[in-house]
Amino acid sequence: MSLWQMVLSGGPIMIPIILCGALTLAIIVEKLLSFHHAEIDAEKFIVEIEEVLKRRKMKEALDFCDRYPRQPVPAIIKAGLLKSDRSREEIREAVEDAAAQEIPELERYLGILATMGTVTPLLGLLGTTTGLMQAFMVIQTQSGPVNPSMLAQGVWQALVTTAGGLGVAIPCYLAYNYFVSRVNGIILLTEKSATRILDIFLLLKTEDE
């Protein structure tokens, strides 16, 4: 029996399971690409922009941030640079507002991924239940001895849908936990970077006074 024949033997319940699997795969690929574009050597970036700021080259610092249009750390630091002539609280507020816009972008689709990880095992369980019901209905309708082959369709449906649901749910959980850890890491990185930039601004203001 081919893989496709096994899938077909799972019955109608396999349709939503397959759709969930396709959606899960699409989200995983999208998030991998998204995090790849968001990667940056933050320590090197901060050191370089610190040197620029210490020379009072604000325009050069802004241009330096613009070289990384898709990375959250430069975007958040740029928001602080644009308010560099304001008070420390206003700079911090600008940085927090920028972070509030960048972080949800990183978290996009993670809720759907978590939902897929919860729903697909339930769909598999539903297919298991309906498959066993079908098998017992065959037993009930037979007045004499039951040929095991007559139960095969119901048993196959129960087993295939269970395997299908778990086969989608397990990668969902693994991918979701991995992406959440990546988001948390980037959040921590942006907080540290923003704090360092704020300290530099405060130092420069103190020197100017």
Backbone as a printed PyTorch tensor [residue, N CA C, xyz], in Angstrom:
tensor([[[  0.8440,  -1.1960,   0.0000],
         [  0.0000,   0.0000,   0.0000],
         [  0.8850,   1.2550,   0.0000]],

        [[  0.5960,   2.1800,  -0.9090],
         [  1.3790,   3.4120,  -0.9960],
         [  0.9780,   4.3800,   0.1140]],

        [[  1.8000,   5.3990,   0.2980],
         [  1.5100,   6.4060,   1.3220],
         [  0.2060,   7.1160,   1.0270]],

        [[ -0.0330,   7.4170,  -0.2390],
         [ -1.2690,   8.1050,  -0.5970],
         [ -2.4920,   7.2320,  -0.3240]],

        [[ -2.3850,   5.9440,  -0.5790],
         [ -3.4930,   5.0260,  -0.2840],
         [ -3.7510,   4.9500,   1.2140]],

        [[ -2.6720,   4.9920,   2.0060],
         [ -2.8390,   4.9930,   3.4520],
         [ -3.5600,   6.2550,   3.9150]],

        [[ -3.1960,   7.3850,   3.3100],
         [ -3.8580,   8.6420,   3.6660],
         [ -5.3410,   8.5740,   3.3180]],

        [[ -5.6460,   8.0420,   2.1390],
         [ -7.0510,   7.9310,   1.7300],
         [ -7.8380,   7.0080,   2.6580]],

        [[ -7.1790,   5.9890,   3.1810],
         [ -7.8730,   5.0640,   4.0830],
         [ -8.2250,   5.7190,   5.4090]],

        [[ -7.6610,   6.9070,   5.6630],
         [ -7.9900,   7.6330,   6.8950],
         [ -9.3440,   8.2930,   6.8520]],

        [[ -9.9680,   8.3380,   5.6890],
         [-11.3080,   8.8950,   5.5870],
         [-11.3310,  10.4150,   5.5300]],

        [[-12.5240,  11.0080,   5.6340],
         [-12.6920,  12.4670,   5.4970],
         [-11.9230,  13.2720,   6.5410]],

        [[-11.6880,  12.7040,   7.7090],
         [-10.9880,  13.4400,   8.7750],
         [ -9.5730,  13.8020,   8.3450]],

        [[ -9.0090,  13.0510,   7.4020],
         [ -7.6510,  13.3410,   6.9560],
         [ -7.5760,  14.6540,   6.1770]],

        [[ -8.6980,  15.1080,   5.6370],
         [ -8.6730,  16.3670,   4.8680],
         [ -8.2720,  17.5510,   5.7440]],

        [[ -8.9810,  17.7890,   6.8820],
         [ -8.5250,  18.9090,   7.7290],
         [ -7.1390,  18.6860,   8.3240]],

        [[ -6.7660,  17.4350,   8.5860],
         [ -5.4220,  17.1740,   9.1130],
         [ -4.3650,  17.5420,   8.0810]],

        [[ -4.6010,  17.1990,   6.8190],
         [ -3.6610,  17.5530,   5.7520],
         [ -3.5940,  19.0650,   5.5790]],

        [[ -4.7490,  19.7330,   5.6390],
         [ -4.7620,  21.1940,   5.5210],
         [ -3.9850,  21.8420,   6.6690]],

        [[ -4.1630,  21.3180,   7.8710],
         [ -3.4120,  21.8280,   9.0290],
         [ -1.9110,  21.6070,   8.8340]],

        [[ -1.5610,  20.4470,   8.2820],
         [ -0.1520,  20.1640,   8.0300],
         [  0.4520,  21.1170,   7.0160]],

        [[ -0.3130,  21.4150,   5.9470],
         [  0.1810,  22.3490,   4.9250],
         [  0.3430,  23.7480,   5.5040]],

        [[ -0.6240,  24.1840,   6.3170],
         [ -0.5450,  25.5000,   6.9430],
         [  0.6400,  25.5630,   7.9110]],

        [[  0.8420,  24.4940,   8.6700],
         [  1.9700,  24.4380,   9.6080],
         [  3.2940,  24.5480,   8.8700]],

        [[  3.4380,  23.8270,   7.7750],
         [  4.6700,  23.8730,   6.9930],
         [  4.9170,  25.2760,   6.4570]],

        [[  3.8550,  25.9220,   5.9580],
         [  3.9970,  27.2720,   5.4160],
         [  4.4430,  28.2560,   6.5000]],

        [[  3.8710,  28.1350,   7.6960],
         [  4.2280,  29.0380,   8.7920],
         [  5.6700,  28.8070,   9.2260]],

        [[  6.0710,  27.5470,   9.3290],
         [  7.4450,  27.2440,   9.7430],
         [  8.4480,  27.8370,   8.7560]],

        [[  8.1840,  27.6760,   7.4660],
         [  9.0890,  28.2310,   6.4550],
         [  9.1270,  29.7530,   6.5510]],

        [[  7.9470,  30.3700,   6.7100],
         [  7.8890,  31.8360,   6.8030],
         [  8.6460,  32.3430,   8.0170]],

        [[  8.4980,  31.6610,   9.1640],
         [  9.1630,  32.1140,  10.3850],
         [ 10.6740,  31.9080,  10.2930]],

        [[ 11.1000,  30.8200,   9.6870],
         [ 12.5420,  30.5980,   9.5140],
         [ 13.1620,  31.7070,   8.6670]],

        [[ 12.4820,  32.0830,   7.5910],
         [ 12.9750,  33.1740,   6.7530],
         [ 12.9470,  34.4950,   7.5100]],

        [[ 11.8890,  34.7200,   8.2740],
         [ 11.7540,  35.9520,   9.0350],
         [ 12.8680,  36.1060,  10.0610]],

        [[ 13.1460,  35.0390,  10.8110],
         [ 14.2000,  35.1040,  11.8150],
         [ 15.5870,  35.1930,  11.1660]],

        [[ 15.7220,  34.5850,  10.0040],
         [ 16.9980,  34.6930,   9.2970],
         [ 17.2830,  36.1500,   8.9270]],

        [[ 16.2450,  36.8520,   8.4390],
         [ 16.4210,  38.2520,   8.0690],
         [ 16.6110,  39.1370,   9.3020]],

        [[ 16.0920,  38.6980,  10.4460],
         [ 16.1960,  39.5070,  11.6720],
         [ 17.5330,  39.3230,  12.3820]],

        [[ 18.3200,  38.3470,  11.9540],
         [ 19.5950,  38.0790,  12.6170],
         [ 20.5890,  39.2120,  12.3870]],

        [[ 21.3330,  39.5380,  13.4350],
         [ 22.3560,  40.5650,  13.3500],
         [ 23.3390,  40.3550,  14.4910]],

        [[ 24.5860,  40.6730,  14.2320],
         [ 25.5880,  40.6320,  15.2940],
         [ 25.4170,  41.9010,  16.1220]],

        [[ 24.5540,  41.8160,  17.1240],
         [ 24.1660,  43.0060,  17.8840],
         [ 25.3540,  43.6390,  18.6020]],

        [[ 26.2350,  42.8160,  19.1450],
         [ 27.3800,  43.3500,  19.8790],
         [ 28.2740,  44.1850,  18.9580]],

        [[ 28.5360,  43.6600,  17.7760],
         [ 29.3530,  44.3980,  16.8050],
         [ 28.6430,  45.6630,  16.3640]],

        [[ 27.3390,  45.5620,  16.1470],
         [ 26.5590,  46.7190,  15.7150],
         [ 26.6010,  47.8230,  16.7700]],

        [[ 26.4050,  47.4600,  18.0350],
         [ 26.3920,  48.4460,  19.1120],
         [ 27.7600,  49.1150,  19.2630]],

        [[ 28.8140,  48.3140,  19.2020],
         [ 30.1660,  48.8820,  19.3250],
         [ 30.4260,  49.8880,  18.2170]],

        [[ 30.0370,  49.5490,  16.9900],
         [ 30.2810,  50.4420,  15.8610],
         [ 29.4720,  51.7270,  15.9840]],

        [[ 28.2150,  51.5900,  16.3800],
         [ 27.3830,  52.7970,  16.4670],
         [ 27.7720,  53.6430,  17.6760]],

        [[ 28.3160,  53.0090,  18.7020],
         [ 28.8340,  53.7630,  19.8490],
         [ 29.9700,  54.6900,  19.4120]],

        [[ 30.8450,  54.1680,  18.5830],
         [ 31.9700,  54.9710,  18.1000],
         [ 31.4820,  56.1560,  17.2800]],

        [[ 30.4520,  55.9200,  16.4860],
         [ 29.8930,  57.0000,  15.6700],
         [ 29.2650,  58.0700,  16.5570]],

        [[ 28.5130,  57.6450,  17.5620],
         [ 27.8440,  58.5950,  18.4520],
         [ 28.8450,  59.3970,  19.2760]],

        [[ 29.9110,  58.7500,  19.6900],
         [ 30.9170,  59.4660,  20.4860],
         [ 31.5920,  60.5710,  19.6810]],

        [[ 31.5520,  60.4490,  18.3620],
         [ 32.0940,  61.5060,  17.5040],
         [ 31.0260,  62.5340,  17.1480]],

        [[ 29.8500,  62.4020,  17.7500],
         [ 28.7290,  63.3190,  17.5380],
         [ 28.2430,  63.2950,  16.0820]],

        [[ 28.3640,  62.1550,  15.4230],
         [ 27.9260,  62.0190,  14.0340],
         [ 26.5340,  61.3890,  14.0010]],

        [[ 25.5260,  62.1740,  14.3460],
         [ 24.1700,  61.6390,  14.4420],
         [ 23.6330,  61.1930,  13.0830]],

        [[ 23.8890,  61.9970,  12.0490],
         [ 23.4070,  61.6240,  10.7120],
         [ 24.0530,  60.3250,  10.2600]],

        [[ 25.3230,  60.1710,  10.5330],
         [ 26.0180,  58.9420,  10.1700],
         [ 25.4580,  57.7480,  10.9430]],

        [[ 25.0830,  57.9590,  12.1960],
         [ 24.4920,  56.8840,  13.0020],
         [ 23.1440,  56.4630,  12.4450]],

        [[ 22.3450,  57.4380,  12.0090],
         [ 21.0410,  57.1150,  11.4120],
         [ 21.2200,  56.3450,  10.1070]],

        [[ 22.1820,  56.7780,   9.3000],
         [ 22.4470,  56.0660,   8.0460],
         [ 22.9250,  54.6430,   8.3150]],

        [[ 23.6910,  54.4940,   9.3940],
         [ 24.1870,  53.1680,   9.7580],
         [ 23.0170,  52.2380,  10.1250]],

        [[ 22.0370,  52.7740,  10.8300],
         [ 20.8500,  51.9760,  11.1750],
         [ 20.0430,  51.6190,   9.9390]],

        [[ 20.0130,  52.5360,   8.9660],
         [ 19.2280,  52.2920,   7.7480],
         [ 19.8130,  51.1760,   6.8930]],

        [[ 21.0430,  50.7870,   7.1730],
         [ 21.6280,  49.6700,   6.4210],
         [ 20.9740,  48.3400,   6.7800]],

        [[ 20.2610,  48.3090,   7.8970],
         [ 19.6240,  47.0720,   8.3730],
         [ 18.1270,  47.3140,   8.5160]],

        [[ 17.4140,  47.4550,   7.3920],
         [ 15.9950,  47.8600,   7.4610],
         [ 15.0570,  46.8010,   8.0340]],

        [[ 15.4880,  45.5480,   8.0670],
         [ 14.5790,  44.4780,   8.4950],
         [ 14.9510,  43.8830,   9.8450]],

        [[ 15.9300,  44.4690,  10.5120],
         [ 16.3610,  43.9500,  11.8070],
         [ 15.7730,  44.8020,  12.9310]],

        [[ 15.2610,  44.1720,  13.9790],
         [ 14.6020,  44.9290,  15.0530],
         [ 15.5450,  45.7870,  15.8750]],

        [[ 16.7570,  45.3040,  16.1530],
         [ 17.6840,  46.0720,  17.0020],
         [ 18.0220,  47.4240,  16.3680]],

        [[ 18.4660,  47.4900,  15.1040],
         [ 18.7280,  48.8050,  14.4990],
         [ 17.4850,  49.6890,  14.4360]],

        [[ 16.3250,  49.0900,  14.1920],
         [ 15.0910,  49.8870,  14.1080],
         [ 14.7730,  50.5390,  15.4490]],

        [[ 14.9610,  49.7930,  16.5240],
         [ 14.6790,  50.3240,  17.8560],
         [ 15.6980,  51.3970,  18.2350]],

        [[ 16.9600,  51.1690,  17.9040],
         [ 17.9920,  52.1560,  18.2080],
         [ 17.7710,  53.4260,  17.3860]],

        [[ 17.3480,  53.2660,  16.1430],
         [ 17.0730,  54.4380,  15.3090],
         [ 15.9700,  55.2910,  15.9200]],

        [[ 14.9620,  54.6500,  16.4790],
         [ 13.8820,  55.3970,  17.1310],
         [ 14.4210,  56.2410,  18.2750]],

        [[ 15.3980,  55.6900,  19.0200],
         [ 16.0220,  56.4660,  20.0920],
         [ 16.8720,  57.6000,  19.5520]],

        [[ 17.5720,  57.3460,  18.4270],
         [ 18.4190,  58.3810,  17.8310],
         [ 17.5970,  59.5780,  17.3610]],

        [[ 16.4260,  59.3010,  16.8350],
         [ 15.5790,  60.3810,  16.3370],
         [ 15.0830,  61.2940,  17.4580]],

        [[ 15.1210,  60.7940,  18.6860],
         [ 14.7050,  61.5880,  19.8520],
         [ 15.8980,  61.9550,  20.7320]],

        [[ 17.0910,  61.9050,  20.1610],
         [ 18.2920,  62.0970,  20.9690],
         [ 18.3840,  63.4810,  21.6000]],

        [[ 17.6700,  64.4640,  21.0350],
         [ 17.7200,  65.8170,  21.5970],
         [ 16.6800,  66.0350,  22.6900]],

        [[ 15.9080,  64.9820,  22.9950],
         [ 14.8780,  65.0860,  24.0230],
         [ 15.4020,  64.5610,  25.3560]],

        [[ 14.5110,  64.5190,  26.3290],
         [ 14.8790,  64.0200,  27.6570],
         [ 15.0430,  62.5020,  27.6240]],

        [[ 15.6790,  61.9860,  28.6730],
         [ 15.8990,  60.5400,  28.7580],
         [ 14.5770,  59.7820,  28.7320]],

        [[ 13.5690,  60.3010,  29.4000],
         [ 12.2730,  59.6240,  29.4350],
         [ 11.6240,  59.5920,  28.0640]],

        [[ 11.7550,  60.6810,  27.3110],
         [ 11.1820,  60.7120,  25.9700],
         [ 11.9170,  59.7400,  25.0440]],

        [[ 13.2270,  59.6490,  25.2150],
         [ 14.0020,  58.6910,  24.4140],
         [ 13.5760,  57.2690,  24.7510]],

        [[ 13.4540,  56.9870,  26.0380],
         [ 13.0370,  55.6490,  26.4610],
         [ 11.6440,  55.3220,  25.9290]],

        [[ 10.7510,  56.2770,  25.9530],
         [  9.3970,  56.0560,  25.4410],
         [  9.4160,  55.7570,  23.9460]],

        [[ 10.2680,  56.4770,  23.2020],
         [ 10.3810,  56.2330,  21.7640],
         [ 10.9140,  54.8290,  21.4910]],

        [[ 11.9030,  54.4210,  22.2980],
         [ 12.4620,  53.0760,  22.1450],
         [ 11.4150,  52.0190,  22.4610]],

        [[ 10.6520,  52.2150,  23.5090],
         [  9.6170,  51.2490,  23.8940],
         [  8.5210,  51.1720,  22.8400]],

        [[  8.1570,  52.3150,  22.2620],
         [  7.1430,  52.3160,  21.2030],
         [  7.6360,  51.5480,  19.9790]],

        [[  8.9280,  51.7490,  19.6370],
         [  9.4890,  51.0320,  18.4910],
         [  9.5210,  49.5330,  18.7550]],

        [[  9.8760,  49.1530,  19.9880],
         [  9.8980,  47.7300,  20.3400],
         [  8.4970,  47.1350,  20.2710]],

        [[  7.5090,  47.9160,  20.6900],
         [  6.1220,  47.4380,  20.6540],
         [  5.6480,  47.1690,  19.2320]],

        [[  6.2890,  47.8130,  18.2590],
         [  5.9380,  47.5650,  16.8550],
         [  6.7390,  46.4190,  16.2540]],

        [[  7.9810,  46.2640,  16.6970],
         [  8.8570,  45.2540,  16.1120],
         [  8.5620,  43.8520,  16.6500]],

        [[  8.3340,  43.7200,  17.9440],
         [  8.1640,  42.3990,  18.5580],
         [  6.9330,  41.6640,  18.0290]],

        [[  5.7670,  42.3330,  17.9160],
         [  4.6140,  41.6070,  17.3480],
         [  4.8670,  41.0510,  15.9570]],

        [[  5.7140,  41.7260,  15.1870],
         [  6.0510,  41.2140,  13.8570],
         [  6.7860,  39.8850,  13.9590]],

        [[  7.6670,  39.7620,  14.9620],
         [  8.3800,  38.5070,  15.1760],
         [  7.4420,  37.4110,  15.6730]],

        [[  6.4130,  37.8020,  16.4270],
         [  5.4830,  36.8290,  17.0060],
         [  4.3430,  36.4600,  16.0610]],

        [[  4.3140,  37.0730,  14.8830],
         [  3.2270,  36.8240,  13.9450],
         [  3.1300,  35.3450,  13.5780]],

        [[  1.9310,  34.8300,  13.5630],
         [  1.5910,  33.4470,  13.2050],
         [  1.9220,  32.4220,  14.2980]],

        [[  2.5830,  32.8300,  15.3760],
         [  2.9060,  31.8540,  16.4170],
         [  1.6380,  31.3410,  17.0990]],

        [[  0.6430,  32.2080,  17.2290],
         [ -0.6330,  31.7730,  17.8060],
         [ -1.3050,  30.7120,  16.9460]],

        [[ -1.2310,  30.8880,  15.6270],
         [ -1.8080,  29.8870,  14.7210],
         [ -1.0490,  28.5780,  14.8450]],

        [[  0.2740,  28.6660,  14.9580],
         [  1.0850,  27.4580,  15.0880],
         [  0.7260,  26.6980,  16.3670]],

        [[  0.5280,  27.4310,  17.4570],
         [  0.1330,  26.7880,  18.7090],
         [ -1.2480,  26.1480,  18.5800]],

        [[ -2.1440,  26.8130,  17.8570],
         [ -3.4910,  26.2610,  17.6470],
         [ -3.4340,  24.9690,  16.8430]],

        [[ -2.5970,  24.9450,  15.8130],
         [ -2.4530,  23.7360,  15.0040],
         [ -1.9380,  22.5750,  15.8580]],

        [[ -1.0090,  22.8830,  16.7620],
         [ -0.4700,  21.8420,  17.6310],
         [ -1.5000,  21.2830,  18.5900]],

        [[ -2.5250,  22.0770,  18.8900],
         [ -3.5890,  21.6160,  19.7940],
         [ -4.7180,  20.9170,  19.0340]],

        [[ -5.0510,  21.4480,  17.8670],
         [ -6.2170,  20.9520,  17.1320],
         [ -5.9490,  19.6230,  16.4410]],

        [[ -4.7690,  19.4570,  15.8430],
         [ -4.5330,  18.2520,  15.0400],
         [ -4.5880,  16.9470,  15.8500]],

        [[ -4.0880,  16.8870,  17.1030],
         [ -4.2820,  15.6430,  17.8530],
         [ -5.7520,  15.3610,  18.1320]],

        [[ -6.5320,  16.4320,  18.3170],
         [ -7.9670,  16.2520,  18.5410],
         [ -8.6540,  15.7320,  17.2790]],

        [[ -8.2110,  16.2360,  16.1290],
         [ -8.7560,  15.7050,  14.8740],
         [ -8.3940,  14.2380,  14.7120]],

        [[ -7.1450,  13.8950,  15.0790],
         [ -6.7430,  12.4940,  15.0380],
         [ -7.5780,  11.6400,  15.9650]],

        [[ -7.8740,  12.1560,  17.1490],
         [ -8.7150,  11.4250,  18.1010],
         [-10.1320,  11.2770,  17.5670]],

        [[-10.6240,  12.3190,  16.9010],
         [-11.9500,  12.2300,  16.2890],
         [-11.9780,  11.1510,  15.2250]],

        [[-10.9160,  11.0940,  14.4000],
         [-10.8490,  10.0470,  13.3780],
         [-10.7460,   8.6610,  13.9900]],

        [[-10.0170,   8.5600,  15.1040],
         [ -9.9310,   7.2740,  15.8020],
         [-11.2980,   6.8330,  16.2950]],

        [[-12.0290,   7.7620,  16.8640],
         [-13.3680,   7.4470,  17.4050],
         [-14.3160,   7.0190,  16.3020]],

        [[-14.3450,   7.7930,  15.2100],
         [-15.2680,   7.4430,  14.1240],
         [-14.8720,   6.1260,  13.4590]],

        [[-13.5650,   5.8670,  13.3750],
         [-13.1140,   4.6050,  12.7900],
         [-13.5410,   3.4050,  13.6330]],

        [[-13.3880,   3.5160,  14.9370],
         [-13.8050,   2.4300,  15.8210],
         [-15.3220,   2.2640,  15.8140]],

        [[-16.0400,   3.3870,  15.7350],
         [-17.5060,   3.2880,  15.6310],
         [-17.9020,   2.5360,  14.3750]],

        [[-17.2030,   2.8300,  13.2790],
         [-17.4930,   2.1420,  12.0210],
         [-17.2170,   0.6500,  12.1440]],

        [[-16.1290,   0.2870,  12.8090],
         [-15.7960,  -1.1260,  12.9820],
         [-16.8450,  -1.8400,  13.8250]],

        [[-17.2980,  -1.2090,  14.9030],
         [-18.3070,  -1.8350,  15.7600],
         [-19.6770,  -1.9070,  15.0790]],

        [[-19.9470,  -0.9400,  14.2090],
         [-21.2040,  -1.0090,  13.4650],
         [-21.2150,  -2.2220,  12.5380]],

        [[-20.0390,  -2.5310,  11.9670],
         [-19.9430,  -3.7220,  11.1060],
         [-20.2270,  -4.9700,  11.9260]],

        [[-19.6690,  -5.0200,  13.1310],
         [-19.8940,  -6.1840,  14.0030],
         [-21.3760,  -6.3050,  14.3500]],

        [[-22.0080,  -5.1660,  14.6180],
         [-23.4130,  -5.1880,  15.0300],
         [-24.3310,  -5.6440,  13.9060]],

        [[-23.9990,  -5.2530,  12.6810],
         [-24.8890,  -5.5700,  11.5610],
         [-24.7270,  -7.0040,  11.0540]],

        [[-23.6520,  -7.6800,  11.4790],
         [-23.4390,  -9.0580,  11.0400],
         [-24.1080, -10.0240,  12.0070]],

        [[-24.9220, -10.8900,  11.4580],
         [-25.6140, -11.8700,  12.3130],
         [-24.7340, -13.0680,  12.6430]],

        [[-23.7760, -13.3380,  11.7730],
         [-22.9050, -14.4780,  11.9860],
         [-21.4960, -14.0490,  12.3330]],

        [[-20.5440, -14.9660,  12.1730],
         [-19.1350, -14.6450,  12.4340],
         [-18.6700, -13.4730,  11.5590]],

        [[-17.8370, -12.6400,  12.1140],
         [-17.3530, -11.4470,  11.4100],
         [-15.9780, -11.7310,  10.8270]],

        [[-15.8470, -11.4800,   9.5360],
         [-14.5530, -11.6110,   8.8710],
         [-13.6820, -10.4090,   9.2560]],

        [[-12.4610, -10.6400,   9.7500],
         [-11.6100,  -9.5070,  10.1520],
         [-11.4030,  -8.4790,   9.0480]],

        [[-11.4200,  -8.9350,   7.8000],
         [-11.2110,  -7.9830,   6.7100],
         [-12.3370,  -6.9640,   6.6190]],

        [[-13.5210,  -7.3380,   7.1550],
         [-14.6420,  -6.4090,   7.1370],
         [-14.4280,  -5.2510,   8.1070]],

        [[-13.5610,  -5.4650,   9.1010],
         [-13.2720,  -4.4230,  10.0840],
         [-12.0910,  -3.5530,   9.6830]],

        [[-11.4210,  -3.9530,   8.6070],
         [-10.1600,  -3.2940,   8.2530],
         [-10.3180,  -1.8060,   7.9960]],

        [[-11.3980,  -1.4310,   7.2770],
         [-11.5520,  -0.0280,   6.9260],
         [-11.6500,   0.8620,   8.1720]],

        [[-12.4730,   0.4340,   9.1380],
         [-12.6300,   1.2150,  10.3580],
         [-11.3470,   1.2750,  11.1690]],

        [[-10.6450,   0.1420,  11.2450],
         [ -9.3900,   0.1140,  12.0040],
         [ -8.3270,   0.9650,  11.3180]],

        [[ -8.2610,   0.8690,  10.0010],
         [ -7.3010,   1.6870,   9.2600],
         [ -7.5690,   3.1740,   9.4960]],

        [[ -8.8350,   3.5590,   9.4430],
         [ -9.1820,   4.9580,   9.6610],
         [ -8.7330,   5.4130,  11.0460]],

        [[ -8.9730,   4.5750,  12.0440],
         [ -8.5860,   4.9230,  13.4180],
         [ -7.0730,   5.1140,  13.5290]],

        [[ -6.3160,   4.1840,  12.9530],
         [ -4.8610,   4.2410,  13.0740],
         [ -4.2530,   5.3810,  12.2500]],

        [[ -4.7390,   5.5410,  11.0190],
         [ -4.1530,   6.5480,  10.1250],
         [ -4.4230,   7.9570,  10.6340]],

        [[ -5.6360,   8.2220,  11.0920],
         [ -5.9360,   9.5700,  11.5890],
         [ -5.1570,   9.8840,  12.8680]],

        [[ -4.9830,   8.8740,  13.7120],
         [ -4.1630,   9.0910,  14.9170],
         [ -2.7350,   9.4450,  14.5340]],

        [[ -2.1550,   8.6620,  13.6110],
         [ -0.7890,   8.9270,  13.1650],
         [ -0.6900,  10.2790,  12.4680]],

        [[ -1.6980,  10.6060,  11.6620],
         [ -1.6860,  11.8880,  10.9490],
         [ -1.7490,  13.0700,  11.9080]],

        [[ -2.6350,  12.9800,  12.8930],
         [ -2.7530,  14.0670,  13.8690],
         [ -1.4730,  14.2770,  14.6510]],

        [[ -0.8710,  13.1760,  15.1000],
         [  0.3940,  13.2870,  15.8430],
         [  1.5300,  13.7400,  14.9420]],

        [[  1.5070,  13.2940,  13.6940],
         [  2.5620,  13.6630,  12.7590],
         [  2.5970,  15.1560,  12.4650]],

        [[  1.4500,  15.8070,  12.5660],
         [  1.4060,  17.2580,  12.3930],
         [  1.6650,  17.9710,  13.7150]],

        [[  1.1060,  17.4530,  14.8030],
         [  1.1870,  18.1340,  16.0950],
         [  2.6170,  18.1890,  16.6410]],

        [[  3.3720,  17.1070,  16.4920],
         [  4.7240,  17.0710,  17.0680],
         [  5.6320,  18.1470,  16.4600]],

        [[  5.7120,  18.2670,  15.1240],
         [  6.5120,  19.3770,  14.5660],
         [  5.9810,  20.7470,  14.9770]],

        [[  4.6510,  20.8560,  15.1440],
         [  4.0580,  22.1260,  15.5810],
         [  4.6070,  22.5470,  16.9350]],

        [[  4.5680,  21.6230,  17.8890],
         [  5.0440,  21.9360,  19.2410],
         [  6.5300,  22.2640,  19.2370]],

        [[  7.3180,  21.4830,  18.5060],
         [  8.7560,  21.7290,  18.4530],
         [  9.0590,  23.0920,  17.8260]],

        [[  8.3930,  23.3880,  16.7120],
         [  8.6300,  24.6610,  16.0330],
         [  8.1550,  25.8330,  16.8910]],

        [[  7.0000,  25.6830,  17.5180],
         [  6.4640,  26.7700,  18.3460],
         [  7.4160,  27.1060,  19.4910]],

        [[  7.8870,  26.0950,  20.1980],
         [  8.7970,  26.3380,  21.3160],
         [ 10.1190,  26.9440,  20.8330]],

        [[ 10.5880,  26.4980,  19.6850],
         [ 11.8280,  27.0510,  19.1360],
         [ 11.6590,  28.5290,  18.7790]],

        [[ 10.5580,  28.8520,  18.1100],
         [ 10.3450,  30.2390,  17.7020],
         [ 10.1070,  31.1500,  18.9040]],

        [[  9.4090,  30.6520,  19.9200],
         [  9.1940,  31.4520,  21.1220],
         [ 10.5220,  31.7600,  21.8020]],

        [[ 11.4010,  30.7680,  21.8570],
         [ 12.7190,  31.0030,  22.4630],
         [ 13.5170,  32.0220,  21.6460]],

        [[ 13.3780,  31.9800,  20.3240],
         [ 14.0690,  32.9610,  19.4770],
         [ 13.5280,  34.3650,  19.7260]],

        [[ 12.2180,  34.4790,  19.8290],
         [ 11.6050,  35.7910,  20.1000],
         [ 12.0760,  36.3310,  21.4400]],

        [[ 12.0700,  35.4890,  22.4600],
         [ 12.5150,  35.9220,  23.7900],
         [ 13.9770,  36.3730,  23.7630]],

        [[ 14.7890,  35.6600,  23.0000],
         [ 16.1900,  36.0380,  22.8750],
         [ 16.3560,  37.4080,  22.2140]],

        [[ 15.5630,  37.6540,  21.1860],
         [ 15.6420,  38.9460,  20.4960],
         [ 15.1220,  40.0670,  21.3940]],

        [[ 14.0660,  39.7920,  22.1570],
         [ 13.5440,  40.7950,  23.0930],
         [ 14.6140,  41.1730,  24.1080]],

        [[ 15.2740,  40.1710,  24.6710],
         [ 16.3380,  40.4390,  25.6410],
         [ 17.4740,  41.2310,  24.9980]],

        [[ 17.8000,  40.8750,  23.7670],
         [ 18.8770,  41.5600,  23.0590],
         [ 18.5250,  43.0230,  22.8020]],

        [[ 17.2940,  43.2740,  22.3980],
         [ 16.8860,  44.6530,  22.1330],
         [ 16.8550,  45.4770,  23.4120]],

        [[ 16.4450,  44.8740,  24.5170],
         [ 16.4300,  45.5970,  25.7880],
         [ 17.8400,  45.9890,  26.2150]],

        [[ 18.7780,  45.0620,  26.0900],
         [ 20.1600,  45.3710,  26.4440],
         [ 20.7270,  46.4420,  25.5250]],

        [[ 20.4460,  46.3370,  24.2300],
         [ 20.9610,  47.3130,  23.2680],
         [ 20.3890,  48.6960,  23.5350]],

        [[ 19.0840,  48.7600,  23.8070],
         [ 18.4440,  50.0450,  24.0790],
         [ 19.0130,  50.6800,  25.3410]],

        [[ 19.2690,  49.8730,  26.3510],
         [ 19.8460,  50.3950,  27.5990],
         [ 21.2270,  50.9760,  27.3630]],

        [[ 22.0310,  50.3060,  26.5720],
         [ 23.3840,  50.8100,  26.2770],
         [ 23.3270,  52.1230,  25.5090]],

        [[ 22.3980,  52.2130,  24.5640],
         [ 22.2760,  53.4470,  23.7960],
         [ 21.8020,  54.5890,  24.6880]],

        [[ 20.8590,  54.3050,  25.5770],
         [ 20.3930,  55.3300,  26.5070],
         [ 21.5310,  55.8220,  27.3910]],

        [[ 22.3710,  54.9060,  27.8240],
         [ 23.5320,  55.2940,  28.6520],
         [ 24.4880,  56.1960,  27.8720]],

        [[ 24.6510,  55.9020,  26.5880],
         [ 25.5250,  56.7380,  25.7560],
         [ 24.9380,  58.1410,  25.6130]],

        [[ 23.6260,  58.1970,  25.3530],
         [ 22.9710,  59.5060,  25.2430],
         [ 23.1460,  60.3050,  26.5290]],

        [[ 22.9570,  59.6310,  27.6630],
         [ 23.0920,  60.3200,  28.9480],
         [ 24.5180,  60.8160,  29.1490]],

        [[ 25.4910,  60.0150,  28.7550],
         [ 26.8890,  60.4150,  28.8690],
         [ 27.1950,  61.6240,  28.0010]],

        [[ 26.6790,  61.6050,  26.7650],
         [ 26.9250,  62.7200,  25.8480],
         [ 26.2780,  64.0040,  26.3590]],

        [[ 25.0520,  63.8670,  26.8910],
         [ 24.3740,  65.0380,  27.4390],
         [ 25.1420,  65.6110,  28.6250]],

        [[ 25.6750,  64.7220,  29.4490],
         [ 26.4410,  65.1600,  30.6130],
         [ 27.6980,  65.8870,  30.1740]],

        [[ 28.3570,  65.3850,  29.1430],
         [ 29.5710,  66.0250,  28.6390],
         [ 29.2590,  67.4000,  28.0400]],

        [[ 28.1110,  67.4880,  27.3760],
         [ 27.7340,  68.7640,  26.7690],
         [ 27.4500,  69.8240,  27.8270]],

        [[ 26.9210,  69.3740,  28.9530],
         [ 26.6230,  70.3140,  30.0290],
         [ 27.9040,  70.7490,  30.7500]]])
